[in-house]
Amino acid sequence: MNKSVFSKFGFWICLVLLTMLCCEQALVAQTRQRLRVPEDYPTPEAALEAADPGGIIILDTRDWFVNLNITKPITIRGRRNDRPRLLPADETLPTIQVRSASVNIRNLRFTEGIVGVEALSEAVGLTVSNCEFIDVFGDGIRCIGSRDVSILNTDTGSDLTSGGNFGNGFVFEGVDGFLVDGATASGNSGSGFDLNGSNGLVINCDAGQNIFAGYDIEGTDIAVVDCNAGLNRTGFLFSNCRRLAVEGNNMASNLGLGLLVTGVRRASFANNSIAANRAAEELGAIFTNTRNTSFVGNEISFDNVFYAPDTRRNFISGNMVQSAEIIDDGVNNFIEE
C-alpha cells in the first residue's frame, strides 16, 4: 500500500521538495544581493568582493576613496535621493574600471582622479545613469573597445565655478553600439563629447563652454539628434564619418564655428539651427572634402555656410536663410533655395 502510494505520488513529492529547496536558495541569494555599505560591509571594496554576480551594492551618502576593478555583473549605486561622492584612493588609477558584462553604475558623483569610469573591451552592456563627473583631472567617462554602452541623464564637468573636468567629458574609442541620452558635458578643458571610431546615437544632450569642441565625432553609423552646443570653440565637429545623421540640433553662439564637416561621406544634415556664431568672415558652418551629403531644412541666421572647392555632389535644398548666405565653391553641388 505504502509502496504503491509512493510510486504514484513519489515524483510529485520529489518535485515539491526540490522546488522548496530552490526557493529557499533563491531567497538566500536575494537577501545576499543587496549589500549596504557600511551597514553590511565596511567598504565598497569589501562589498564588491562579497557580492554574487547580479548583486546590488548600495553606498551611504558620504565620501568614499576607492579604486574599484569590476570584473563581474554588478550594480553599484547611491541611495535614492542623494549621490555619494567617489574619489580615487590612487589618483593615477580610474576611480572605477569596468571589465565585465552587465554592469550598472547609477546615482553617484565622481571627482578628481585620472578618469571617473573607464570601461574596457570586456565591458558589454554597461549602463551609467544619473551620475555626475566634476573636476576629474582627466576624462569623466572613457570607454575603449566596449559594446552596447548606455549613458543616461549624466553630467560631466557641469560645475563651471571649479572649471569642469580637465580632459574630456565623454570619450568613446572603438565602441560598438552606444546610446547617450539626456547627458550634459560642459566646462571641460577638452571636448564635451569625444567619439572616435564608434557607432551609436547621441540624443537630447547639451555641450557648452568646452575649450575645444562641444561634439568631436569620427565614426560610422552615428546619429546626433536634438542636441545643443553653445560657447564652445567649435560646436559640432564631424570628421571622416560614414552614414551620419545630424538632425534637430542647435548650433548657436559658439566662439568659432557652429559646424565643421570634413572628410564625410553619405551624411544628412536636416532641421538644424545655425545662428550667431563668432568665426571669422561671419562663417557659421564649413564643409570640406565632403561627398554625397544633404543639407535640407536648416535654419541659418547671421552666419554663412561655405562649401570648399574639394566638396563634390552635395545636395542643398529648402533651407531658411536670414541675413546669411550659402557659398558654394565646390564641384557638382546642387543648391536649391
NUTOR-854246 format. One record per residue (C-alpha): residue number from 1; x, y, z; residue in one letter. Coordinates in nm, 2 decimals, decimal comma. Layout:
BEGIN
ATOM   num        x        y        z   residuo
ATOM   NUM        X        Y        Z         a
...
END
This chain:
BEGIN
ATOM   num        x        y        z   residuo
ATOM     1     0,00     0,00     0,00         m
ATOM     2     0,27     0,25     0,10         n
ATOM     3     0,48     0,13    -0,19         k
ATOM     4     0,20     0,19    -0,43         s
ATOM     5     0,13     0,53    -0,29         v
ATOM     6     0,50     0,63    -0,32         f
ATOM     7     0,52     0,50    -0,67         s
ATOM     8     0,21     0,70    -0,76         k
ATOM     9     0,30     1,03    -0,58         f
ATOM    10     0,67     1,00    -0,53         g
ATOM    11     0,76     1,20    -0,84         f
ATOM    12     0,54     1,49    -0,73         w
ATOM    13     0,66     1,48    -0,37         i
ATOM    14     1,02     1,50    -0,50         c
ATOM    15     0,93     1,78    -0,73         l
ATOM    16     0,77     1,98    -0,45         v
ATOM    17     1,07     1,92    -0,22         l
ATOM    18     1,31     2,03    -0,50         l
ATOM    19     1,10     2,34    -0,56         t
ATOM    20     1,10     2,43    -0,19         m
ATOM    21     1,48     2,39    -0,18         l
ATOM    22     1,53     2,61    -0,49         c
ATOM    23     1,30     2,88    -0,35         c
ATOM    24     1,50     2,87    -0,02         e
ATOM    25     1,83     2,91    -0,21         q
ATOM    26     1,68     3,19    -0,43         a
ATOM    27     1,56     3,37    -0,11         l
ATOM    28     1,91     3,35     0,04         v
ATOM    29     2,06     3,47    -0,28         a
ATOM    30     1,81     3,76    -0,30         q
ATOM    31     1,90     3,87     0,05         t
ATOM    32     2,27     3,85    -0,03         r
ATOM    33     2,23     4,05    -0,34         q
ATOM    34     2,16     4,38    -0,16         r
ATOM    35     2,49     4,48     0,00         l
ATOM    36     2,47     4,80     0,20         r
ATOM    37     2,78     5,00     0,28         v
ATOM    38     2,87     5,05     0,56         p
ATOM    39     2,57     4,87     0,73         e
ATOM    40     2,65     4,52     0,59         d
ATOM    41     3,01     4,58     0,47         y
ATOM    42     3,25     4,84     0,59         p
ATOM    43     3,39     4,95     0,25         t
ATOM    44     3,28     4,93    -0,12         p
ATOM    45     3,58     4,70    -0,19         e
ATOM    46     3,46     4,45     0,08         a
ATOM    47     3,10     4,46    -0,06         a
ATOM    48     3,23     4,41    -0,42         l
ATOM    49     3,44     4,11    -0,32         e
ATOM    50     3,15     3,95    -0,13         a
ATOM    51     2,88     4,02    -0,40         a
ATOM    52     2,75     3,75    -0,62         d
ATOM    53     2,71     3,82    -0,99         p
ATOM    54     2,40     4,03    -1,03         g
ATOM    55     2,43     4,18    -0,68         g
ATOM    56     2,34     4,53    -0,58         i
ATOM    57     2,58     4,74    -0,38         i
ATOM    58     2,43     5,05    -0,21         i
ATOM    59     2,66     5,32    -0,08         l
ATOM    60     2,58     5,55     0,20         d
ATOM    61     2,59     5,92     0,12         t
ATOM    62     2,94     6,02     0,22         r
ATOM    63     3,29     6,04     0,06         d
ATOM    64     3,44     5,71    -0,05         w
ATOM    65     3,81     5,68    -0,15         f
ATOM    66     3,82     5,39    -0,39         v
ATOM    67     3,97     5,23    -0,70         n
ATOM    68     3,72     4,96    -0,79         l
ATOM    69     3,80     4,70    -1,05         n
ATOM    70     3,47     4,54    -1,15         i
ATOM    71     3,50     4,20    -1,31         t
ATOM    72     3,15     4,06    -1,26         k
ATOM    73     2,80     4,17    -1,34         p
ATOM    74     2,70     4,41    -1,06         i
ATOM    75     2,50     4,72    -0,98         t
ATOM    76     2,67     4,99    -0,77         i
ATOM    77     2,46     5,29    -0,68         r
ATOM    78     2,39     5,56    -0,42         g
ATOM    79     2,07     5,58    -0,22         r
ATOM    80     1,76     5,71    -0,40         r
ATOM    81     1,78     6,08    -0,31         n
ATOM    82     2,15     6,15    -0,26         d
ATOM    83     2,47     6,09    -0,45         r
ATOM    84     2,77     5,96    -0,26         p
ATOM    85     3,10     6,11    -0,37         r
ATOM    86     3,36     5,88    -0,51         l
ATOM    87     3,72     6,00    -0,50         l
ATOM    88     4,03     5,79    -0,61         p
ATOM    89     4,24     5,63    -0,34         a
ATOM    90     4,52     5,63    -0,60         d
ATOM    91     4,48     5,93    -0,83         e
ATOM    92     4,68     5,76    -1,11         t
ATOM    93     4,41     5,49    -1,15         l
ATOM    94     4,05     5,51    -1,26         p
ATOM    95     3,80     5,55    -0,98         t
ATOM    96     3,60     5,27    -1,13         i
ATOM    97     3,73     5,04    -1,40         q
ATOM    98     3,48     4,80    -1,57         v
ATOM    99     3,60     4,47    -1,72         r
ATOM   100     3,27     4,27    -1,71         s
ATOM   101     2,94     4,25    -1,89         a
ATOM   102     2,61     4,38    -1,74         s
ATOM   103     2,74     4,64    -1,51         v
ATOM   104     2,51     4,92    -1,39         n
ATOM   105     2,65     5,24    -1,22         i
ATOM   106     2,40     5,49    -1,11         r
ATOM   107     2,33     5,78    -0,88         n
ATOM   108     2,70     5,86    -0,79         l
ATOM   109     2,92     6,17    -0,80         r
ATOM   110     3,28     6,13    -0,92         f
ATOM   111     3,55     6,39    -0,86         t
ATOM   112     3,93     6,41    -0,90         e
ATOM   113     4,15     6,12    -1,03         g
ATOM   114     4,27     6,04    -1,38         i
ATOM   115     3,93     5,92    -1,50         v
ATOM   116     3,59     5,87    -1,33         g
ATOM   117     3,47     5,55    -1,51         v
ATOM   118     3,68     5,35    -1,75         e
ATOM   119     3,52     5,07    -1,95         a
ATOM   120     3,75     4,83    -2,14         l
ATOM   121     3,67     4,57    -2,41         s
ATOM   122     3,52     4,32    -2,16         e
ATOM   123     3,25     4,58    -2,08         a
ATOM   124     2,94     4,47    -2,27         v
ATOM   125     2,60     4,62    -2,17         g
ATOM   126     2,74     4,89    -1,94         l
ATOM   127     2,49     5,15    -1,82         t
ATOM   128     2,58     5,47    -1,64         v
ATOM   129     2,28     5,67    -1,53         s
ATOM   130     2,21     5,97    -1,31         n
ATOM   131     2,57     6,03    -1,23         c
ATOM   132     2,80     6,34    -1,21         e
ATOM   133     3,16     6,37    -1,30         f
ATOM   134     3,30     6,70    -1,17         i
ATOM   135     3,66     6,83    -1,16         d
ATOM   136     3,81     6,50    -1,28         v
ATOM   137     4,17     6,55    -1,37         f
ATOM   138     4,13     6,36    -1,69         g
ATOM   139     3,82     6,23    -1,87         d
ATOM   140     3,48     6,19    -1,70         g
ATOM   141     3,38     5,86    -1,87         i
ATOM   142     3,62     5,67    -2,10         r
ATOM   143     3,51     5,37    -2,30         c
ATOM   144     3,76     5,18    -2,51         i
ATOM   145     3,65     4,89    -2,73         g
ATOM   146     3,33     4,84    -2,53         s
ATOM   147     3,00     4,73    -2,67         r
ATOM   148     2,64     4,83    -2,61         d
ATOM   149     2,71     5,12    -2,38         v
ATOM   150     2,43     5,34    -2,24         s
ATOM   151     2,49     5,68    -2,07         i
ATOM   152     2,17     5,83    -1,94         l
ATOM   153     2,10     6,16    -1,76         n
ATOM   154     2,46     6,20    -1,67         t
ATOM   155     2,65     6,53    -1,63         d
ATOM   156     3,03     6,58    -1,68         t
ATOM   157     3,21     6,89    -1,59         g
ATOM   158     2,90     7,10    -1,52         s
ATOM   159     3,04     7,27    -1,21         d
ATOM   160     3,18     7,57    -1,40         l
ATOM   161     3,28     7,75    -1,09         t
ATOM   162     3,55     7,50    -1,04         s
ATOM   163     3,64     7,46    -1,40         g
ATOM   164     3,48     7,13    -1,50         g
ATOM   165     3,70     6,83    -1,59         n
ATOM   166     4,05     6,88    -1,72         f
ATOM   167     4,01     6,64    -2,00         g
ATOM   168     3,70     6,55    -2,20         n
ATOM   169     3,35     6,48    -2,07         g
ATOM   170     3,27     6,16    -2,26         f
ATOM   171     3,53     5,96    -2,45         v
ATOM   172     3,44     5,66    -2,67         f
ATOM   173     3,71     5,49    -2,87         e
ATOM   174     3,61     5,19    -3,09         g
ATOM   175     3,28     5,15    -2,91         v
ATOM   176     3,04     4,92    -3,10         d
ATOM   177     2,69     5,04    -3,02         g
ATOM   178     2,62     5,32    -2,78         f
ATOM   179     2,33     5,54    -2,66         l
ATOM   180     2,39     5,87    -2,49         v
ATOM   181     2,06     6,03    -2,39         d
ATOM   182     2,00     6,33    -2,17         g
ATOM   183     2,36     6,40    -2,09         a
ATOM   184     2,54     6,73    -2,02         t
ATOM   185     2,91     6,79    -2,09         a
ATOM   186     3,01     7,15    -2,01         s
ATOM   187     3,31     7,34    -1,89         g
ATOM   188     3,56     7,07    -1,99         n
ATOM   189     3,92     7,15    -2,09         s
ATOM   190     3,89     6,93    -2,40         g
ATOM   191     3,57     6,84    -2,58         s
ATOM   192     3,23     6,76    -2,42         g
ATOM   193     3,18     6,45    -2,64         f
ATOM   194     3,49     6,29    -2,80         d
ATOM   195     3,36     6,00    -3,00         l
ATOM   196     3,62     5,82    -3,22         n
ATOM   197     3,57     5,52    -3,44         g
ATOM   198     3,24     5,44    -3,27         s
ATOM   199     2,88     5,39    -3,37         n
ATOM   200     2,56     5,48    -3,20         g
ATOM   201     2,31     5,76    -3,11         l
ATOM   202     2,35     6,09    -2,92         v
ATOM   203     2,02     6,24    -2,83         i
ATOM   204     1,89     6,52    -2,61         n
ATOM   205     2,23     6,62    -2,49         c
ATOM   206     2,39     6,96    -2,41         d
ATOM   207     2,76     7,07    -2,45         a
ATOM   208     2,86     7,42    -2,36         g
ATOM   209     3,17     7,62    -2,27         q
ATOM   210     3,41     7,34    -2,36         n
ATOM   211     3,76     7,46    -2,45         i
ATOM   212     3,77     7,26    -2,78         f
ATOM   213     3,45     7,13    -2,93         a
ATOM   214     3,11     7,05    -2,79         g
ATOM   215     3,09     6,74    -3,00         y
ATOM   216     3,41     6,59    -3,17         d
ATOM   217     3,29     6,29    -3,37         i
ATOM   218     3,45     6,05    -3,60         e
ATOM   219     3,30     5,71    -3,69         g
ATOM   220     3,04     5,52    -3,89         t
ATOM   221     2,66     5,49    -3,84         d
ATOM   222     2,63     5,78    -3,60         i
ATOM   223     2,32     5,99    -3,53         a
ATOM   224     2,32     6,32    -3,34         v
ATOM   225     1,96     6,43    -3,27         v
ATOM   226     1,81     6,72    -3,07         d
ATOM   227     2,14     6,83    -2,91         c
ATOM   228     2,27     7,17    -2,82         n
ATOM   229     2,62     7,33    -2,84         a
ATOM   230     2,70     7,68    -2,74         g
ATOM   231     3,00     7,88    -2,62         l
ATOM   232     3,25     7,62    -2,74         n
ATOM   233     3,54     7,69    -2,97         r
ATOM   234     3,36     7,47    -3,22         t
ATOM   235     3,00     7,35    -3,17         g
ATOM   236     2,99     7,03    -3,38         f
ATOM   237     3,30     6,88    -3,55         l
ATOM   238     3,24     6,58    -3,78         f
ATOM   239     3,55     6,42    -3,95         s
ATOM   240     3,59     6,11    -4,16         n
ATOM   241     3,23     5,99    -4,09         c
ATOM   242     3,02     5,75    -4,29         r
ATOM   243     2,65     5,72    -4,28         r
ATOM   244     2,60     6,01    -4,05         l
ATOM   245     2,26     6,17    -3,95         a
ATOM   246     2,26     6,51    -3,78         v
ATOM   247     1,90     6,64    -3,71         e
ATOM   248     1,73     6,90    -3,50         g
ATOM   249     2,04     7,03    -3,33         n
ATOM   250     2,11     7,38    -3,21         n
ATOM   251     2,45     7,52    -3,32         m
ATOM   252     2,45     7,87    -3,19         a
ATOM   253     2,67     8,13    -3,01         s
ATOM   254     2,99     7,93    -3,03         n
ATOM   255     3,32     8,12    -3,01         l
ATOM   256     3,42     7,98    -3,35         g
ATOM   257     3,22     7,77    -3,60         l
ATOM   258     2,89     7,62    -3,51         g
ATOM   259     2,95     7,33    -3,76         l
ATOM   260     3,27     7,19    -3,92         l
ATOM   261     3,24     6,89    -4,15         v
ATOM   262     3,54     6,74    -4,31         t
ATOM   263     3,60     6,41    -4,49         g
ATOM   264     3,24     6,30    -4,45         v
ATOM   265     3,05     6,07    -4,69         r
ATOM   266     2,68     5,99    -4,71         r
ATOM   267     2,55     6,22    -4,44         a
ATOM   268     2,23     6,40    -4,38         s
ATOM   269     2,20     6,74    -4,20         f
ATOM   270     1,84     6,84    -4,15         a
ATOM   271     1,63     7,08    -3,94         n
ATOM   272     1,93     7,22    -3,75         n
ATOM   273     1,97     7,58    -3,64         s
ATOM   274     2,29     7,76    -3,71         i
ATOM   275     2,30     8,11    -3,57         a
ATOM   276     2,52     8,39    -3,43         a
ATOM   277     2,85     8,20    -3,41         n
ATOM   278     3,16     8,41    -3,39         r
ATOM   279     3,40     8,26    -3,65         a
ATOM   280     3,59     8,49    -3,89         a
ATOM   281     3,42     8,62    -4,20         e
ATOM   282     3,08     8,56    -4,04         e
ATOM   283     3,10     8,18    -4,11         l
ATOM   284     2,88     7,95    -3,91         g
ATOM   285     2,95     7,62    -4,10         a
ATOM   286     3,22     7,49    -4,33         i
ATOM   287     3,21     7,18    -4,54         f
ATOM   288     3,54     7,04    -4,67         t
ATOM   289     3,62     6,72    -4,86         n
ATOM   290     3,26     6,60    -4,84         t
ATOM   291     3,07     6,38    -5,08         r
ATOM   292     2,71     6,29    -5,12         n
ATOM   293     2,57     6,48    -4,82         t
ATOM   294     2,24     6,65    -4,79         s
ATOM   295     2,18     6,98    -4,62         f
ATOM   296     1,80     7,03    -4,61         v
ATOM   297     1,55     7,23    -4,40         g
ATOM   298     1,80     7,40    -4,18         n
ATOM   299     1,77     7,75    -4,03         e
ATOM   300     2,07     7,98    -4,09         i
ATOM   301     2,07     8,32    -3,92         s
ATOM   302     2,36     8,57    -3,92         f
ATOM   303     2,60     8,30    -4,03         d
ATOM   304     2,73     8,20    -4,37         n
ATOM   305     2,77     7,84    -4,48         v
ATOM   306     3,07     7,76    -4,70         f
ATOM   307     3,13     7,46    -4,93         y
ATOM   308     3,50     7,44    -5,01         a
ATOM   309     3,64     7,36    -5,36         p
ATOM   310     3,71     7,00    -5,26         d
ATOM   311     3,34     6,92    -5,20         t
ATOM   312     3,15     6,71    -5,45         r
ATOM   313     2,79     6,61    -5,53         r
ATOM   314     2,63     6,76    -5,22         n
ATOM   315     2,26     6,84    -5,21         f
ATOM   316     2,15     7,17    -5,05         i
ATOM   317     1,78     7,25    -5,05         s
ATOM   318     1,49     7,40    -4,86         g
ATOM   319     1,69     7,59    -4,60         n
ATOM   320     1,57     7,91    -4,43         m
ATOM   321     1,84     8,18    -4,47         v
ATOM   322     1,82     8,51    -4,28         q
ATOM   323     2,10     8,77    -4,30         s
ATOM   324     2,33     8,50    -4,43         a
ATOM   325     2,42     8,31    -4,75         e
ATOM   326     2,53     7,97    -4,87         i
ATOM   327     2,86     8,00    -5,06         i
ATOM   328     2,93     7,71    -5,30         d
ATOM   329     3,29     7,68    -5,43         d
ATOM   330     3,26     7,30    -5,48         g
ATOM   331     3,21     7,08    -5,79         v
ATOM   332     2,87     6,95    -5,89         n
ATOM   333     2,70     7,06    -5,57         n
ATOM   334     2,32     7,11    -5,62         f
ATOM   335     2,18     7,42    -5,45         i
ATOM   336     1,80     7,48    -5,45         e
ATOM   337     1,67     7,76    -5,22         e
END
